[in-house]
Each structure stands twice: as structure tokens, then as C-alpha cells.
Amino acid sequence: MLTLTSIFAYKKIQFFLRLSIYIVLGIVVLVFRSANKRKTRKRMDERTEYMMKHTEKNDEGKYPWEE
């Protein structure tokens, strides 16, 4: 155990361990953000499609916000 502690005491090894942890956490965060962005975009598209179907058009075939 003492040898393991002395190995981790070197500055370069500490830097490498911290850097690798930050890189792994950064990749995990980017993956989750990407997945949630896709899911949110899909949900917004579905709700927009639903809104367009259920909104009445005027006599000219335009939606109320197009006038």
C-alpha cells in the first residue's frame, strides 16, 4: 500500500489521473446532452405537428399568425 501511495504522489501521475477523470466526465456530459437534445427536438416537432393539425385556418387558408 505504501508503494502505491508513493507512486500516486508523483506530480505527473496525479496530473494524468485528474486529466483522465475530467476527460471521461466531459465525454459523459456531452453524450447525455446530445441524447436529451435529440429527444427534446423530437418532442417539439411532434407537438408542433399536433398544433398545426388542430389550429383552424381562415378563408384564405392561412393560420392566425400568418396574417
C-alpha positions as CSV (number, residue, x, y, z in Angstrom):
1,M,0.0,0.0,0.0
2,L,2.9,2.3,0.8
3,T,4.4,1.8,-2.7
4,L,1.0,2.5,-4.3
5,T,0.8,5.8,-2.4
6,S,4.3,6.8,-3.3
7,I,3.6,6.1,-7.0
8,F,0.5,8.3,-6.9
9,A,2.5,11.1,-5.1
10,Y,4.4,12.0,-8.3
11,K,3.1,15.2,-9.9
12,K,2.9,13.7,-13.4
13,I,0.8,10.8,-12.4
14,Q,-1.6,13.0,-10.4
15,F,-2.0,15.3,-13.4
16,F,-2.6,12.3,-15.7
17,L,-5.3,10.9,-13.3
18,R,-7.1,14.2,-12.9
19,L,-6.9,14.9,-16.6
20,S,-8.3,11.4,-17.5
21,I,-11.2,11.9,-15.0
22,Y,-12.1,15.3,-16.4
23,I,-12.0,13.9,-20.0
24,V,-14.2,10.9,-19.1
25,L,-16.7,13.1,-17.3
26,G,-16.7,15.6,-20.2
27,I,-17.5,12.9,-22.7
28,V,-20.3,11.5,-20.5
29,V,-21.8,15.0,-20.2
30,L,-21.6,15.6,-24.0
31,V,-23.3,12.2,-24.6
32,F,-26.2,13.0,-22.2
33,R,-26.6,16.5,-23.7
34,S,-26.7,15.1,-27.2
35,A,-29.3,12.4,-26.3
36,N,-31.5,14.9,-24.5
37,K,-31.2,17.4,-27.3
38,R,-32.5,14.8,-29.8
39,K,-35.3,13.8,-27.5
40,T,-36.4,17.4,-26.9
41,R,-36.3,18.2,-30.6
42,K,-38.4,15.2,-31.5
43,R,-40.9,16.1,-28.8
44,M,-41.1,19.7,-30.1
45,D,-41.6,18.5,-33.6
46,E,-44.5,16.2,-32.6
47,R,-46.2,19.0,-30.6
48,T,-45.8,21.5,-33.4
49,E,-47.3,19.0,-35.8
50,Y,-50.2,18.4,-33.4
51,M,-50.8,22.2,-33.0
52,M,-50.8,22.7,-36.8
53,K,-53.4,20.0,-37.3
54,H,-55.7,21.3,-34.6
55,T,-55.5,25.1,-35.5
56,E,-58.2,26.4,-37.7
57,K,-57.3,28.3,-40.8
58,N,-59.1,31.4,-42.2
59,D,-60.9,31.6,-45.5
60,E,-57.6,32.1,-47.4
61,G,-56.1,29.0,-45.9
62,K,-53.7,30.9,-43.6
63,Y,-53.1,30.4,-39.9
64,P,-53.9,33.2,-37.5
65,W,-50.2,34.1,-37.0
66,E,-49.6,34.4,-40.8
67,E,-52.0,37.4,-41.2
